[in-house]
């Protein structure tokens, strides 16, 4: 199987770190004014030196986003199916060593949660679960997708890494997109964050987007957990991964998300603090480097930041999110994966988007299944 591994092994964390932190003002000017940006330019735009040009970067990001995507924001909501998990991840509320209530939704409960989302006007749903292959595996996902397919225009999944054959099966069942995060590309410390479970296999997770691409999914979403390691270096490797995938599976669309480490049951404190200004720089760097990339902003971020990012590069936003299985109506007290920061309703988010002069999109194509 073709794999990102070979490309990844051509780079070293320490050397990328050194390059980013030695960028000069002339490098920034050169990269900003190039017509076609490369990975070297993205590296430059991540640098502390580039942060001094943030106002210009924000203007460029706004212009490029409007040119490619118009003044629209696609809205979606997550539907958490299960918080059962067989991994120990030091940053996640679902971690196996958290001795708290576990829940997996039944078919009836899935439809109750779906009904609550439909009442909000949601037509794009993201199915999320912990990584528990024995109880929440392919058969469970296929049943859930079959139940939900008639009710939503778009179904994405964020679950444990699957095989290529399994990704093909969920694609045939009606899944449009797969989101999978490497969490950190710092291979040497990855094991410290994932001491037990299948997720501790760095290479298997790194190859997951290749399996998704070979299964022919419409869209692949990547990201790193911002706060585990140096966000500038981790983000370079995440973009390198996207660059490889776009060139290899060119018929597939790509998105990037920016999950910052949020409070959750039993988790570690962030290893690196990422300020709002840093996150804005990162989003602008992605947009300037890759005008076709979809940029997704979750309810991990606070209201003020989400209000401002609508016109500065975002294309997709979650809203009214509950990060626990049954969180909408079935079991609001079940264990959540993390605390959300923006708790406004779907209607409130829609109104904010309108006020900024943008259009909230709940459904952008007809159901073709």
Secondary structure, 3 states (H helix, E strand, C coil): CCCCHHHHCCCCHHHHHHHHCCCCHHHHHHHHHCCCCCHHHHHHHHCCCHHHHHHHHHHHHHHHHHHHHCCEEEEEEEEEEECCCCCECCCCCCCCCCCCCCCECCHHHHHHHHHHHHHCCCCEEEEEECCCCCCCCHHHHHHHHHHHHCCCCEEEEECCCCCHHHHHHHHHHCCCEEECCCECCCHHHHHHHCCECHHHCHHHHHCHHHHHHHCCCCEEEECECECCCCHHHHHHHHHHHHHHHHHHCCCCEEEEECCECCCCCCCCCCCCCCCHHHHHHHHHHHHHHCCCCEEEECCCCCHHHHHHHCCCCCCEEECCCCCCCCCCCCCCCCCCCCCCCCCCCHHHHHHHHHHCCCEEECCCCCCCC
